Amino acid sequence: MLRAAFKTVGCRLNQAETAAMVARFEADGYCVVPFGEQADIVVVQSCTVTRTAERKSIRFARAAKRFPGDPFVIVAGCAPQVDADRVLRESGADMAATQAQKLDLPPLLPLLASGPSSDGRNDPPVPRFDTARALLRVQDGCSFDCAYCIVPIARGRSTSRPFAEVLTEAKCLAEDGYKELVLTGANLGSYDDEGRRLWHMLEALEKIPELKRIRLSSIELSQQEREVVDYMADSSKLCRFLHIPMQSGDDRILSAMGRRYTSEEYRGFIEYAAGKIGVIGIGTDIIVGFPGEDEAAFDNTYRMLDELPFSRLHVFPYSPRPGTKAESLTDDVDKATKKSRVVKLITLGLEKRKEFASRMELHEVSVLVESHDSNGCGHGSTEEYVPTLFPAPAPAVNEIVRFTPTAVREDVLVSPPIQKSLA
């Protein structure tokens, strides 16, 4: 039996696609082994949204070429879609698989002559995850054309998976024991299958009896966000967490980025969500050092982040990507300034994480137990995406537990001894 290993770099959509690839290889007779073990095939699911992520993808492929057994190494996904020749040259990989190829790789591999064979199946197997949560792909691509973003090049224009196909996969995952599904896409709020939008999908998913929690990955402003918040307010299964990329709090920079909102429009939505839901976790993305970001622009961003009720900040230094509109702009914010600003926002983000966690100390929370450590302690996340610690002996992995935290350590909630869990 041939052995295959996988390594994923990047976003939740990449992770969901890797799970689909793993299932396809297993269905075709491969034994899937951990990355780093001897394998005949190694697939690196790549990311190119930042220069750092692309370099990491290439490093993993180079490392795989040195694994025992001289494996056939494939770099798949976003990086080859942008520049397959360069990826092959820099990584030394044997094959670059584009977006159209990567979910159906086994028939393309030369090892098939002496290994497993495809049976011509039409229905894709159910994705296989090694985590407590399962990721549900509902959408791909983006039609927004933000100046800095390579996603439209790497993944194409926005497309939505057929409504019925998504529901079928969700039901199979729930029947396999996954109590929480995370909806993911390159631009999740763009979902539209013949007039059925994201909130219609949420309504249908909520009717799956085995499914206990639904979580959204990132959703862009200027799409379906208010309808989603209105649905969330009355839902018994949709987790009270939103990740809404802001990128900058300065209107001049937002305009240069090609974003579809002003700072006040963004502020208005965050205040609407917090007012409608009450206790809600809110995360955001920030790009630091975009061309033209002077001290005044950065101060506007910092002030807005400080004033709004965020619980998580993801901060990235700007790096020009080939083929984007911003590539032609002068990268006029020096590295030292970018680094200083990144550190300042990361520090603010940590303060906000701690502040939000401390607010949860007096509230009953619902937590999915995701893992156990070597000491027998359990780890999980609340609906609001606050990390949680269960002292040993912890509840079983994949249990959903309700409790009122007895302590907060930094940004981590600590549970009391657990008496019962939700079915």
PyMOL commands that set and color helices and strands:
alter all, ss='L'
color gray80, all
select helices_A, chain A and resi 12-27+51-65+78-91+99-102+106-108+110-113+151-155+163-175+188-190+198-206+225-234+251-257+263-277+295-307+325-328+335-362
alter helices_A, ss='H'
color red, helices_A
select strands_A, chain A and resi 3-8+31-32+41-46+72-77+95-97+134-137+139-140+159-160+180-184+192-193+196-197+213-216+241-243+281-288+312-317+365-372+378-382+387-390+400-403+407-409+412-414
alter strands_A, ss='S'
color yellow, strands_A
deselect
rebuild
show_as cartoon
